[in-house]
Amino acid sequence: MKSKYSLCAEFVVIFVLLPLGFRFKPFPFPPIPALWLVMVYCLYRLWNDPAFDRSKLWNVGAFPPLAPKIFMLFVVCALGVAACVEYVAPQLLFNFVQRDPIFWALLMLLYPVLSVYPQGVVYRTFLFQRYRDLMPNRYAQIAISAAAFSFVHIIFRNPIAVSLTLIGGVIFAWRYAATGSLFTSAFEHALYGCWMFTVGLGDFFYRGAR
């Protein structure tokens, strides 16, 4: 019982209080270094958990059989997002690519490494493993992972980031739960994240956290 209380307290600190701290900024600290610090803590906990299967931190072999489904779903969602942007705010459509193609290309290379994979460690691998005894089944794990992933995006101070990442969080958590492959989940996360920046929604996932 004591262990469960300590786990609940840890969960609240990492997945509730830290996002609230960055949302209201009682102290200035850039979010990416903070994400990496949290990832290091999560990796330390995972590495010292004898029940943890370390292959889940990569497990690239799970990706090839699912690649067609992943790309098909992505194409459908990407076209839907692009159509919405074109309809609601056409001035945003591909404006980042047109305005600063070099920075856009650099972001496409760095974003999966600096942001996507660390988020995958924290919000999927660590959350699923660390709090498995607090969640009754896989569906609860997916729901809580998606909710926590969505909640952290309050740091960007707009409902678009929070709502879109809730949908994405369900997809990425479901994929991780089904495959036990952080590589597969992170690859899918990178696809959608890079598309958000490409299609013109990047400011919703960047400016509010500065």
Secondary structure as UniProt FT lines:
FT   HELIX           2..12
FT   HELIX           13..17
FT   HELIX           18..24
FT   HELIX           31..47
FT   TURN            50..51
FT   HELIX           54..57
FT   HELIX           60..62
FT   HELIX           63..88
FT   HELIX           90..92
FT   TURN            93..94
FT   HELIX           95..99
FT   HELIX           101..111
FT   HELIX           112..116
FT   HELIX           117..120
FT   HELIX           121..126
FT   HELIX           127..130
FT   HELIX           132..134
FT   HELIX           138..152
FT   HELIX           153..156
FT   HELIX           159..179
FT   HELIX           182..199
FT   HELIX           202..205
FT   HELIX           207..209
//
